[in-house]
Amino acid sequence: MFQSEFGAQLRHLTLELAFDAATFTSEAAKTLERIGSTMEGLQSLSISLLPRPSPSSAAGKTETGVPKLPLLSTSIRKSDLLLLGPLLELIGQLPQQMTNLSAFSLAVDVVSAEIADLDGHLDFLETLSRFTRAKSLSLTLYGDLKAMESCPALKLNFEHLRQNRKLKKFSLDCAKTSDVDIERLVRACPQLTELSLGVDVRVTGSTLVDQISRHLSDLQKLEVHQSYGSLMAPTDRKTSARTLPTSKEALFIDSDALASFLLSAPLSLPRLRSVTFENCRIDMEDLKVLDVLVTFASHQPEQLFSISLAHNRFPLTVVPKYRAKYQDYLPTNLTLSWR
């Protein structure tokens, strides 16, 4: 495909590199070099580095004698951990060859990566910053908080993103993200119009909404959820990640945080139109919450607003009747959903 006329005509490419761990670095490097030299016309590119356990380290065999490969990357032998630095260097060179790229996404299974080898190489956000023409960037780091904290070299330096003032959409899914990281992100990228965050216990809801309100005045769409990378093995994400119940200890947005955010939005976030908060603690039976929703939507009655409160921890009594009654009180320009 890389050498064909079809490959030269591609404009959008999703590439999941899932070679055996023992040969992953060399095979992935060959693939990255090929796409860089043959697909200069790409407009969007998504790369996932998801090594598989080598057959010799797999747990057992099937009845037919074929090695049975475990789903979790934690089964990869230490000697097979991929060297990440050289691969990030190759990815960082792609924008020089693909001058039409406007969207780039990178996902890495950090449990299987040798993070220590980043010394002297590009780090994750420095790699993304090389895509200076991109209006949309995304970084997903698979692994729970415990796995991430065992990798001290895994750092999120958002200052690198200041180089790209064209950046409008940014997505980050990383369990290691902290309150300090959120502040650094929004200060480095005040021009963002869309922001999606997958975070965990190191981020508090009140701090998150406060920092966003202070620094992202052009924001139109916000999505905050628990880090999917910490919930699932990469191989399972496509099928059921969004149906899993979120952790009780994970980040949550409570009624006070929601009220503070929406009440400040007309002045601090005048372009905000869509909000999704997952793993909430919103008391929908509190009339103060209803007042906040009405006030938020009423400040621009000619605009359409959407608010989604997913995995809300407050159970509702007589849900169908209550939901219907609740909708009667909302302005017609506000679409509200909760579950």
Salt bridges, closest charged atoms under 4 A:
GLU16 OE2 - LYS238 NZ 3.23
ASP20 OD1 - ARG52 NH2 3.43
GLU27 OE2 - LYS30 NZ 3.79
ASP80 OD2 - ARG77 NH2 3.00
GLU89 OE2 - HIS121 ND1 3.53
GLU114 OE1 - LYS78 NZ 3.99
ASP123 OD2 - HIS160 NE2 3.66
GLU159 OE1 - ARG162 NE 2.66
GLU183 OE2 - ARG187 NE 3.10
GLU194 OE2 - LYS169 NZ 3.91
ASP210 OD2 - ARG214 NE 2.82
ASP218 OD1 - ARG271 NH1 3.09
GLU223 OE2 - HIS225 NE2 3.95
